[in-house]
């Protein structure tokens, strides 16, 4: 019996040691391929957050390989594992809008008039993120702006492919606007807001509702470092920040493909730009082109990319990238000029920076008032750490 016990202990020790070595090896690989520019304040904090995220992904992959759970399931679990409890300043309630789970944050402080309403769509590359992952942010928005916030728990890829997330956000918003009298919200003061993939969804919902005569016009759209196109992953910001945490260029393309069809087999073609025919890219070059990026953003070693053509087979798998509900930057001017007042946040050290800059230009060219805020020392995901105690960043706050 003692021998069996000893062997079991040795087996567990070897297993744990091997597990740790695997994790450390994977962390070292990812870490060596990352780059934190000197312009980022508090780089040590960003390194720590990056290591935490990589460790979570690596452990998830190992658990998937040994058949315990899927990697994406583990990442989602870790993101939503913290509960915040009661908020003394807010009423918080979980509901369903048209079969879509939502969480409502209503300030307890009395309001002399109807409140503004904020529909919030979380980020996470359409693959992760949840009501829980953005709980602190939504609570803060509700408290600080004394607004009623409706966070939408839309369906995630790859289980639920495009247009599932878009449809959930759209249907939840329409339901809210049609039943707005129940929530004490001014029908003329409803805002759509989202970060990253959520910014994409907010832009798509805003475009869809722009021409709806049966609903009140949205007051504004707030787009926090949104991803708005998948035609060109070789714009200046994609090259300059390709290895900057927390979103690598390769992951940005990967998430888009996961959302599109749950399959990243065409990742290399998407990254090199051989997934869309040249004639189609040229047709959209009036909107998606480095020529529309201000010169001051073209430094840091950027070199123009040569246009590549693609095969019919590849284009057939990704042709829905040309749909504005998936890539809002490609909407026609007739839609864009109807959009509400807009706020766009971009970060200098973010692969998605240029998506925001291009959309800013499109909105301004169509007479839409735009407030643009650019974080010179910001990186992708910085908003989520705005109150993470010792891992928070002043720019995020």
C-alpha positions as a LaTeX table, in Angstrom:
\begin{tabular}{lrrr}
\hline
Residue & $x$ (\AA) & $y$ (\AA) & $z$ (\AA) \\
\hline
Unk1 & 0.00 & 0.00 & 0.00 \\
Unk2 & 2.84 & 2.35 & 0.87 \\
Unk3 & 4.45 & 1.65 & $-2.51$ \\
Unk4 & 1.20 & 2.47 & $-4.36$ \\
Unk5 & 0.81 & 5.66 & $-2.37$ \\
Unk6 & 4.40 & 6.66 & $-3.14$ \\
Unk7 & 3.94 & 5.97 & $-6.85$ \\
Unk8 & 0.72 & 7.99 & $-6.89$ \\
Unk9 & 2.45 & 10.94 & $-5.21$ \\
Unk10 & 5.34 & 10.70 & $-7.71$ \\
Unk11 & 2.90 & 10.55 & $-10.63$ \\
Unk12 & 1.05 & 13.63 & $-9.40$ \\
Unk13 & 4.33 & 15.46 & $-8.81$ \\
Unk14 & 5.54 & 14.66 & $-12.33$ \\
Unk15 & 2.15 & 15.62 & $-13.80$ \\
Unk16 & 2.09 & 18.97 & $-11.97$ \\
Unk17 & 5.71 & 19.68 & $-12.86$ \\
Unk18 & 5.04 & 18.88 & $-16.52$ \\
Unk19 & 1.90 & 20.99 & $-16.47$ \\
Unk20 & 3.83 & 23.95 & $-15.05$ \\
Unk21 & 6.61 & 23.53 & $-17.61$ \\
Unk22 & 4.10 & 23.46 & $-20.44$ \\
Unk23 & 2.43 & 26.62 & $-19.17$ \\
Unk24 & 5.75 & 28.40 & $-18.63$ \\
Unk25 & 6.97 & 27.36 & $-22.08$ \\
Unk26 & 3.84 & 28.67 & $-23.76$ \\
Unk27 & 4.01 & 31.91 & $-21.76$ \\
Unk28 & 7.64 & 32.38 & $-22.80$ \\
Unk29 & 6.73 & 31.82 & $-26.47$ \\
Unk30 & 3.91 & 34.39 & $-26.39$ \\
Unk31 & 5.91 & 36.79 & $-24.26$ \\
Unk32 & 8.88 & 36.71 & $-26.63$ \\
Unk33 & 6.54 & 37.58 & $-29.52$ \\
Unk34 & 5.02 & 40.57 & $-27.73$ \\
Unk35 & 6.24 & 44.12 & $-27.82$ \\
Unk36 & 5.33 & 46.93 & $-25.44$ \\
Unk37 & 6.28 & 50.29 & $-27.01$ \\
Unk38 & 8.14 & 52.86 & $-24.89$ \\
Unk39 & 5.14 & 55.20 & $-25.17$ \\
Unk40 & 3.01 & 52.96 & $-22.93$ \\
Unk41 & 2.95 & 54.19 & $-19.35$ \\
Unk42 & 3.36 & 51.60 & $-16.58$ \\
Unk43 & 4.60 & 48.81 & $-18.91$ \\
Unk44 & 5.16 & 46.38 & $-16.02$ \\
Unk45 & 1.42 & 46.36 & $-15.29$ \\
Unk46 & 0.66 & 45.62 & $-18.94$ \\
Unk47 & 3.21 & 42.77 & $-18.88$ \\
Unk48 & 1.47 & 41.29 & $-15.81$ \\
Unk49 & $-2.01$ & 41.51 & $-17.35$ \\
Unk50 & $-0.67$ & 39.97 & $-20.54$ \\
Unk51 & 0.88 & 37.06 & $-18.62$ \\
Unk52 & $-2.40$ & 36.47 & $-16.77$ \\
Unk53 & $-4.34$ & 36.35 & $-20.05$ \\
Unk54 & $-1.80$ & 34.07 & $-21.73$ \\
Unk55 & $-1.71$ & 31.75 & $-18.71$ \\
Unk56 & $-5.49$ & 31.46 & $-18.77$ \\
Unk57 & $-5.49$ & 30.63 & $-22.48$ \\
Unk58 & $-2.66$ & 28.09 & $-22.13$ \\
Unk59 & $-4.25$ & 26.30 & $-19.18$ \\
Unk60 & $-7.51$ & 26.24 & $-21.14$ \\
Unk61 & $-5.76$ & 24.65 & $-24.11$ \\
Unk62 & $-4.17$ & 21.99 & $-21.90$ \\
Unk63 & $-7.51$ & 21.20 & $-20.24$ \\
Unk64 & $-9.07$ & 20.93 & $-23.70$ \\
Unk65 & $-6.35$ & 18.55 & $-24.89$ \\
Unk66 & $-6.89$ & 16.21 & $-21.93$ \\
Unk67 & $-10.65$ & 16.30 & $-22.41$ \\
Unk68 & $-11.77$ & 18.23 & $-19.31$ \\
Unk69 & $-13.31$ & 21.29 & $-20.99$ \\
Unk70 & $-12.91$ & 23.50 & $-24.06$ \\
Unk71 & $-10.36$ & 26.29 & $-24.06$ \\
Unk72 & $-12.94$ & 28.95 & $-24.85$ \\
Unk73 & $-15.21$ & 27.60 & $-22.11$ \\
Unk74 & $-12.40$ & 27.85 & $-19.56$ \\
Unk75 & $-11.52$ & 31.41 & $-20.63$ \\
Unk76 & $-15.16$ & 32.47 & $-20.37$ \\
Unk77 & $-15.44$ & 30.86 & $-16.94$ \\
Unk78 & $-12.38$ & 32.69 & $-15.65$ \\
Unk79 & $-13.61$ & 36.01 & $-17.02$ \\
Unk80 & $-16.97$ & 35.71 & $-15.32$ \\
Unk81 & $-15.94$ & 34.00 & $-12.09$ \\
Unk82 & $-16.02$ & 37.12 & $-9.89$ \\
Unk83 & $-19.28$ & 38.37 & $-8.41$ \\
Unk84 & $-19.56$ & 41.91 & $-7.09$ \\
Unk85 & $-22.65$ & 41.64 & $-4.90$ \\
Unk86 & $-25.07$ & 44.43 & $-4.06$ \\
Unk87 & $-24.36$ & 47.99 & $-5.17$ \\
Unk88 & $-25.60$ & 50.60 & $-2.68$ \\
Unk89 & $-26.24$ & 53.13 & $-5.45$ \\
Unk90 & $-27.92$ & 50.91 & $-8.04$ \\
Unk91 & $-30.90$ & 48.65 & $-8.58$ \\
Unk92 & $-29.60$ & 45.71 & $-10.63$ \\
Unk93 & $-31.92$ & 43.23 & $-12.29$ \\
Unk94 & $-31.53$ & 40.40 & $-14.83$ \\
Unk95 & $-34.24$ & 40.19 & $-17.49$ \\
Unk96 & $-34.85$ & 38.82 & $-20.97$ \\
Unk97 & $-35.51$ & 41.04 & $-23.99$ \\
Unk98 & $-36.78$ & 38.97 & $-26.94$ \\
Unk99 & $-35.00$ & 35.81 & $-25.70$ \\
Unk100 & $-31.79$ & 37.79 & $-25.10$ \\
Unk101 & $-30.44$ & 38.00 & $-21.53$ \\
Unk102 & $-29.91$ & 41.56 & $-20.32$ \\
Unk103 & $-28.82$ & 43.15 & $-17.05$ \\
Unk104 & $-30.33$ & 46.50 & $-16.09$ \\
Unk105 & $-28.49$ & 49.00 & $-13.89$ \\
Unk106 & $-30.79$ & 51.72 & $-12.55$ \\
Unk107 & $-29.52$ & 54.52 & $-10.26$ \\
Unk108 & $-31.29$ & 54.68 & $-6.90$ \\
Unk109 & $-30.94$ & 58.47 & $-6.70$ \\
Unk110 & $-34.23$ & 60.14 & $-7.74$ \\
Unk111 & $-34.29$ & 61.92 & $-11.08$ \\
Unk112 & $-36.24$ & 65.13 & $-11.70$ \\
Unk113 & $-36.82$ & 64.12 & $-15.32$ \\
Unk114 & $-36.62$ & 61.05 & $-17.51$ \\
Unk115 & $-33.17$ & 59.48 & $-17.57$ \\
Unk116 & $-30.98$ & 58.73 & $-20.53$ \\
Unk117 & $-30.73$ & 55.08 & $-21.50$ \\
Unk118 & $-27.52$ & 53.32 & $-22.53$ \\
Unk119 & $-27.57$ & 50.03 & $-24.42$ \\
Unk120 & $-24.16$ & 48.47 & $-23.71$ \\
Unk121 & $-22.59$ & 45.72 & $-25.83$ \\
Unk122 & $-19.50$ & 44.12 & $-24.31$ \\
Unk123 & $-16.23$ & 43.35 & $-26.07$ \\
Unk124 & $-14.35$ & 40.06 & $-26.25$ \\
Unk125 & $-13.88$ & 39.39 & $-29.95$ \\
Unk126 & $-17.45$ & 38.02 & $-30.24$ \\
Unk127 & $-15.96$ & 34.87 & $-28.65$ \\
Unk128 & $-15.65$ & 35.77 & $-24.97$ \\
Unk129 & $-16.87$ & 38.50 & $-22.66$ \\
Unk130 & $-20.18$ & 38.48 & $-20.80$ \\
Unk131 & $-22.48$ & 40.42 & $-18.52$ \\
Unk132 & $-20.06$ & 39.55 & $-15.71$ \\
Unk133 & $-16.83$ & 40.53 & $-17.49$ \\
Unk134 & $-18.05$ & 44.12 & $-17.95$ \\
Unk135 & $-20.02$ & 44.39 & $-14.72$ \\
Unk136 & $-17.68$ & 46.97 & $-13.13$ \\
Unk137 & $-17.72$ & 49.14 & $-16.23$ \\
Unk138 & $-21.52$ & 49.09 & $-16.57$ \\
Unk139 & $-21.98$ & 49.88 & $-12.89$ \\
Unk140 & $-19.60$ & 52.80 & $-13.20$ \\
Unk141 & $-21.38$ & 54.20 & $-16.29$ \\
Unk142 & $-24.75$ & 53.97 & $-14.54$ \\
Unk143 & $-23.48$ & 55.62 & $-11.33$ \\
Unk144 & $-21.31$ & 58.36 & $-12.82$ \\
Unk145 & $-23.73$ & 59.45 & $-15.56$ \\
Unk146 & $-26.93$ & 58.68 & $-13.60$ \\
Unk147 & $-28.15$ & 56.74 & $-16.63$ \\
Unk148 & $-30.13$ & 53.54 & $-16.91$ \\
Unk149 & $-27.74$ & 51.01 & $-18.47$ \\
Unk150 & $-28.91$ & 47.87 & $-20.25$ \\
Unk151 & $-26.04$ & 45.38 & $-20.75$ \\
Unk152 & $-26.76$ & 42.79 & $-23.44$ \\
Unk153 & $-25.59$ & 39.17 & $-23.06$ \\
Unk154 & $-25.56$ & 38.32 & $-26.75$ \\
Unk155 & $-24.75$ & 34.87 & $-28.13$ \\
Unk156 & $-21.06$ & 34.12 & $-28.71$ \\
Unk157 & $-19.02$ & 32.55 & $-31.50$ \\
Unk158 & $-17.95$ & 30.03 & $-32.60$ \\
Unk159 & $-21.09$ & 28.24 & $-31.35$ \\
Unk160 & $-23.25$ & 31.08 & $-32.66$ \\
Unk161 & $-21.90$ & 32.57 & $-35.86$ \\
Unk162 & $-22.65$ & 35.88 & $-37.53$ \\
Unk163 & $-25.25$ & 37.39 & $-37.52$ \\
Unk164 & $-26.28$ & 35.97 & $-34.11$ \\
Unk165 & $-24.51$ & 38.59 & $-31.95$ \\
Unk166 & $-25.70$ & 41.44 & $-34.17$ \\
Unk167 & $-29.29$ & 40.16 & $-34.18$ \\
Unk168 & $-29.33$ & 39.79 & $-30.38$ \\
Unk169 & $-28.08$ & 43.35 & $-29.85$ \\
Unk170 & $-30.50$ & 44.73 & $-32.43$ \\
Unk171 & $-33.51$ & 42.85 & $-31.06$ \\
Unk172 & $-32.72$ & 43.80 & $-27.47$ \\
Unk173 & $-32.40$ & 47.47 & $-28.45$ \\
Unk174 & $-35.66$ & 47.49 & $-30.39$ \\
Unk175 & $-37.46$ & 45.78 & $-27.50$ \\
Unk176 & $-36.12$ & 48.38 & $-25.07$ \\
Unk177 & $-37.15$ & 51.29 & $-27.29$ \\
Unk178 & $-40.65$ & 49.87 & $-27.81$ \\
Unk179 & $-41.14$ & 49.39 & $-24.06$ \\
Unk180 & $-39.22$ & 52.41 & $-22.87$ \\
Unk181 & $-42.07$ & 53.84 & $-20.77$ \\
Unk182 & $-41.56$ & 51.03 & $-18.25$ \\
Unk183 & $-38.03$ & 52.22 & $-17.42$ \\
Unk184 & $-38.41$ & 55.98 & $-16.95$ \\
Unk185 & $-36.10$ & 56.70 & $-19.90$ \\
Unk186 & $-36.46$ & 59.59 & $-22.33$ \\
Unk187 & $-37.23$ & 58.09 & $-25.78$ \\
Unk188 & $-35.14$ & 60.86 & $-27.37$ \\
Unk189 & $-32.11$ & 60.10 & $-25.21$ \\
Unk190 & $-31.14$ & 56.49 & $-25.93$ \\
Unk191 & $-27.47$ & 55.73 & $-26.66$ \\
Unk192 & $-25.79$ & 52.60 & $-28.02$ \\
Unk193 & $-22.32$ & 51.91 & $-26.65$ \\
Unk194 & $-19.71$ & 49.18 & $-26.87$ \\
Unk195 & $-16.02$ & 48.38 & $-26.62$ \\
Unk196 & $-14.01$ & 46.50 & $-29.25$ \\
Unk197 & $-16.36$ & 43.85 & $-30.72$ \\
Unk198 & $-19.11$ & 45.62 & $-28.79$ \\
Unk199 & $-18.20$ & 48.82 & $-30.63$ \\
Unk200 & $-18.66$ & 46.92 & $-33.89$ \\
Unk201 & $-22.10$ & 45.79 & $-32.73$ \\
Unk202 & $-23.07$ & 49.29 & $-31.57$ \\
Unk203 & $-22.10$ & 50.72 & $-34.96$ \\
Unk204 & $-24.06$ & 48.02 & $-36.83$ \\
Unk205 & $-27.16$ & 48.49 & $-34.65$ \\
Unk206 & $-26.95$ & 52.27 & $-35.06$ \\
Unk207 & $-26.82$ & 51.92 & $-38.85$ \\
Unk208 & $-29.79$ & 49.55 & $-38.91$ \\
Unk209 & $-31.93$ & 51.83 & $-36.75$ \\
Unk210 & $-30.95$ & 55.00 & $-38.64$ \\
Unk211 & $-33.73$ & 54.59 & $-41.17$ \\
Unk212 & $-36.46$ & 53.19 & $-38.91$ \\
Unk213 & $-39.43$ & 55.58 & $-38.95$ \\
Unk214 & $-41.33$ & 53.52 & $-36.35$ \\
Unk215 & $-38.73$ & 54.10 & $-33.60$ \\
Unk216 & $-37.24$ & 57.19 & $-31.95$ \\
Unk217 & $-33.91$ & 58.29 & $-33.42$ \\
Unk218 & $-30.92$ & 57.24 & $-31.35$ \\
Unk219 & $-29.38$ & 60.13 & $-29.45$ \\
Unk220 & $-25.77$ & 58.97 & $-29.96$ \\
Unk221 & $-23.37$ & 56.10 & $-30.52$ \\
Unk222 & $-20.28$ & 55.57 & $-28.36$ \\
Unk223 & $-17.61$ & 53.42 & $-29.98$ \\
Unk224 & $-14.69$ & 52.42 & $-27.76$ \\
Unk225 & $-11.75$ & 51.20 & $-29.91$ \\
Unk226 & $-14.16$ & 49.45 & $-32.31$ \\
Unk227 & $-13.26$ & 46.84 & $-34.92$ \\
Unk228 & $-15.16$ & 47.93 & $-38.04$ \\
Unk229 & $-13.74$ & 46.15 & $-41.08$ \\
Unk230 & $-12.06$ & 42.94 & $-42.23$ \\
Unk231 & $-10.92$ & 43.92 & $-45.73$ \\
Unk232 & $-7.47$ & 45.16 & $-44.77$ \\
Unk233 & $-5.38$ & 43.91 & $-41.85$ \\
Unk234 & $-2.36$ & 45.76 & $-43.25$ \\
Unk235 & $-3.35$ & 49.31 & $-42.39$ \\
Unk236 & $-0.65$ & 51.25 & $-40.48$ \\
Unk237 & $-1.96$ & 50.44 & $-37.00$ \\
Unk238 & $-2.10$ & 46.70 & $-37.76$ \\
Unk239 & 1.61 & 46.71 & $-38.62$ \\
Unk240 & 2.79 & 49.16 & $-35.98$ \\
Unk241 & 0.99 & 47.37 & $-33.14$ \\
Unk242 & 0.97 & 43.79 & $-34.43$ \\
Unk243 & 2.66 & 42.44 & $-31.28$ \\
Unk244 & 1.33 & 44.91 & $-28.71$ \\
Unk245 & $-0.83$ & 43.42 & $-25.93$ \\
Unk246 & $-3.65$ & 42.97 & $-25.35$ \\
Unk247 & $-4.70$ & 42.35 & $-28.96$ \\
Unk248 & $-2.23$ & 41.02 & $-31.52$ \\
Unk249 & $-2.87$ & 41.53 & $-35.24$ \\
Unk250 & $-3.23$ & 37.77 & $-35.76$ \\
Unk251 & $-5.83$ & 37.50 & $-32.97$ \\
Unk252 & $-7.87$ & 40.36 & $-34.42$ \\
Unk253 & $-8.18$ & 38.48 & $-37.72$ \\
Unk254 & $-8.77$ & 35.19 & $-35.88$ \\
Unk255 & $-11.69$ & 36.66 & $-33.92$ \\
Unk256 & $-13.26$ & 38.07 & $-37.08$ \\
Unk257 & $-13.11$ & 34.63 & $-38.72$ \\
Unk258 & $-14.52$ & 32.95 & $-35.61$ \\
Unk259 & $-17.45$ & 35.37 & $-35.64$ \\
Unk260 & $-17.95$ & 34.98 & $-39.39$ \\
Unk261 & $-18.06$ & 31.21 & $-39.67$ \\
Unk262 & $-16.36$ & 29.60 & $-36.66$ \\
Unk263 & $-13.42$ & 28.55 & $-38.83$ \\
Unk264 & $-10.00$ & 30.21 & $-38.93$ \\
Unk265 & $-8.56$ & 28.05 & $-41.70$ \\
Unk266 & $-8.20$ & 31.09 & $-43.99$ \\
Unk267 & $-6.29$ & 33.11 & $-41.41$ \\
Unk268 & $-3.10$ & 33.41 & $-43.47$ \\
Unk269 & $-4.98$ & 34.66 & $-46.55$ \\
Unk270 & $-6.83$ & 37.23 & $-44.44$ \\
Unk271 & $-3.60$ & 38.48 & $-42.85$ \\
Unk272 & $-1.77$ & 38.83 & $-46.17$ \\
Unk273 & $-4.81$ & 40.40 & $-47.85$ \\
Unk274 & $-5.48$ & 37.67 & $-50.40$ \\
Unk275 & $-9.04$ & 36.95 & $-49.22$ \\
Unk276 & $-10.88$ & 39.70 & $-51.15$ \\
Unk277 & $-10.62$ & 40.22 & $-54.95$ \\
Unk278 & $-8.63$ & 43.29 & $-55.99$ \\
Unk279 & $-11.55$ & 44.85 & $-57.85$ \\
Unk280 & $-13.72$ & 44.71 & $-54.72$ \\
Unk281 & $-10.92$ & 46.12 & $-52.54$ \\
Unk282 & $-10.43$ & 48.95 & $-55.03$ \\
Unk283 & $-14.18$ & 49.63 & $-54.95$ \\
Unk284 & $-14.02$ & 50.09 & $-51.18$ \\
Unk285 & $-10.67$ & 51.92 & $-51.22$ \\
Unk286 & $-12.52$ & 55.25 & $-51.07$ \\
Unk287 & $-13.34$ & 54.24 & $-47.45$ \\
Unk288 & $-10.77$ & 51.60 & $-46.45$ \\
Unk289 & $-7.34$ & 52.88 & $-47.41$ \\
Unk290 & $-4.14$ & 54.13 & $-45.77$ \\
Unk291 & $-4.66$ & 57.27 & $-47.88$ \\
Unk292 & $-7.48$ & 58.24 & $-45.52$ \\
Unk293 & $-5.25$ & 57.93 & $-42.42$ \\
Unk294 & $-3.58$ & 61.20 & $-41.29$ \\
Unk295 & 0.15 & 61.21 & $-42.03$ \\
Unk296 & 1.11 & 61.56 & $-38.36$ \\
Unk297 & $-0.16$ & 57.99 & $-37.79$ \\
Unk298 & 2.02 & 56.45 & $-40.52$ \\
Unk299 & 5.34 & 56.44 & $-38.69$ \\
Unk300 & 6.90 & 53.70 & $-36.55$ \\
Unk301 & 8.16 & 51.69 & $-39.51$ \\
Unk302 & 4.95 & 51.46 & $-41.54$ \\
Unk303 & 5.36 & 50.48 & $-45.20$ \\
Unk304 & 2.48 & 50.35 & $-47.72$ \\
Unk305 & 1.21 & 46.86 & $-48.51$ \\
Unk306 & 1.04 & 45.49 & $-52.06$ \\
Unk307 & $-2.48$ & 44.54 & $-53.18$ \\
Unk308 & $-2.89$ & 40.78 & $-53.65$ \\
Unk309 & $-5.67$ & 38.98 & $-55.50$ \\
Unk310 & $-7.46$ & 35.92 & $-54.18$ \\
Unk311 & $-8.92$ & 32.64 & $-55.32$ \\
Unk312 & $-12.64$ & 32.17 & $-55.81$ \\
Unk313 & $-12.65$ & 29.40 & $-53.18$ \\
Unk314 & $-11.23$ & 31.65 & $-50.46$ \\
Unk315 & $-13.50$ & 34.57 & $-51.31$ \\
Unk316 & $-16.58$ & 32.32 & $-51.15$ \\
Unk317 & $-15.80$ & 31.51 & $-47.52$ \\
Unk318 & $-15.36$ & 35.15 & $-46.43$ \\
Unk319 & $-17.47$ & 37.21 & $-48.85$ \\
Unk320 & $-19.82$ & 38.25 & $-46.04$ \\
Unk321 & $-16.97$ & 40.46 & $-44.79$ \\
Unk322 & $-18.43$ & 42.92 & $-47.29$ \\
Unk323 & $-21.73$ & 43.16 & $-45.39$ \\
Unk324 & $-22.08$ & 46.36 & $-43.32$ \\
Unk325 & $-23.81$ & 44.50 & $-40.49$ \\
Unk326 & $-20.51$ & 42.67 & $-40.02$ \\
Unk327 & $-18.17$ & 45.46 & $-41.15$ \\
Unk328 & $-19.94$ & 48.80 & $-40.54$ \\
Unk329 & $-17.17$ & 50.81 & $-42.20$ \\
Unk330 & $-18.53$ & 49.57 & $-45.55$ \\
Unk331 & $-22.03$ & 51.07 & $-45.18$ \\
Unk332 & $-23.23$ & 53.34 & $-47.98$ \\
Unk333 & $-23.17$ & 57.12 & $-47.56$ \\
Unk334 & $-26.97$ & 57.16 & $-47.61$ \\
Unk335 & $-26.91$ & 55.24 & $-44.32$ \\
Unk336 & $-23.91$ & 56.93 & $-42.74$ \\
Unk337 & $-25.28$ & 60.46 & $-43.13$ \\
Unk338 & $-28.36$ & 59.49 & $-41.06$ \\
Unk339 & $-26.31$ & 58.36 & $-38.07$ \\
Unk340 & $-26.57$ & 60.13 & $-34.71$ \\
Unk341 & $-23.91$ & 62.19 & $-32.98$ \\
Unk342 & $-20.92$ & 59.97 & $-32.31$ \\
Unk343 & $-18.09$ & 59.51 & $-29.83$ \\
Unk344 & $-15.08$ & 57.47 & $-30.91$ \\
Unk345 & $-12.22$ & 56.44 & $-28.64$ \\
Unk346 & $-8.98$ & 55.26 & $-30.23$ \\
Unk347 & $-5.68$ & 54.16 & $-28.67$ \\
Unk348 & $-2.28$ & 54.78 & $-30.23$ \\
Unk349 & $-0.98$ & 51.28 & $-29.41$ \\
Unk350 & $-3.96$ & 49.33 & $-30.72$ \\
Unk351 & $-4.27$ & 47.38 & $-33.97$ \\
Unk352 & $-7.85$ & 48.66 & $-34.28$ \\
Unk353 & $-6.80$ & 52.33 & $-34.09$ \\
Unk354 & $-7.16$ & 52.91 & $-37.83$ \\
Unk355 & $-10.63$ & 51.36 & $-37.98$ \\
Unk356 & $-11.73$ & 54.14 & $-35.65$ \\
Unk357 & $-9.85$ & 56.82 & $-37.59$ \\
Unk358 & $-11.39$ & 55.71 & $-40.90$ \\
Unk359 & $-14.89$ & 55.67 & $-39.44$ \\
Unk360 & $-14.35$ & 59.11 & $-37.91$ \\
Unk361 & $-13.55$ & 60.44 & $-41.39$ \\
Unk362 & $-16.58$ & 58.74 & $-42.92$ \\
Unk363 & $-18.90$ & 60.22 & $-40.31$ \\
Unk364 & $-17.42$ & 63.71 & $-40.67$ \\
Unk365 & $-17.56$ & 63.53 & $-44.47$ \\
Unk366 & $-21.28$ & 62.81 & $-44.14$ \\
Unk367 & $-21.97$ & 65.68 & $-41.75$ \\
Unk368 & $-22.28$ & 63.60 & $-38.57$ \\
Unk369 & $-20.97$ & 65.42 & $-35.45$ \\
Unk370 & $-18.06$ & 63.42 & $-34.00$ \\
Unk371 & $-16.24$ & 63.74 & $-30.70$ \\
Unk372 & $-12.92$ & 61.93 & $-31.05$ \\
Unk373 & $-10.71$ & 61.11 & $-28.08$ \\
Unk374 & $-7.31$ & 59.58 & $-28.71$ \\
Unk375 & $-5.29$ & 58.00 & $-25.90$ \\
Unk376 & $-1.67$ & 58.66 & $-26.84$ \\
Unk377 & $-0.47$ & 56.08 & $-24.30$ \\
Unk378 & $-3.48$ & 53.76 & $-24.64$ \\
Unk379 & $-3.64$ & 50.12 & $-25.71$ \\
Unk380 & $-6.47$ & 47.80 & $-26.62$ \\
Unk381 & $-8.59$ & 46.78 & $-23.65$ \\
Unk382 & $-7.41$ & 49.59 & $-21.37$ \\
Unk383 & $-11.00$ & 50.51 & $-20.37$ \\
Unk384 & $-11.53$ & 47.13 & $-18.68$ \\
Unk385 & $-8.77$ & 47.79 & $-16.17$ \\
Unk386 & $-9.98$ & 51.25 & $-15.15$ \\
Unk387 & $-10.65$ & 50.18 & $-11.55$ \\
Unk388 & $-8.64$ & 46.98 & $-11.17$ \\
Unk389 & $-6.95$ & 48.21 & $-8.01$ \\
Unk390 & $-3.17$ & 48.01 & $-8.45$ \\
Unk391 & $-3.46$ & 46.86 & $-12.10$ \\
Unk392 & $-5.41$ & 49.92 & $-13.24$ \\
Unk393 & $-4.03$ & 52.56 & $-15.62$ \\
Unk394 & $-4.46$ & 56.31 & $-15.34$ \\
Unk395 & $-5.34$ & 56.51 & $-19.05$ \\
Unk396 & $-8.07$ & 53.90 & $-18.55$ \\
Unk397 & $-9.56$ & 55.90 & $-15.70$ \\
\hline
\end{tabular}
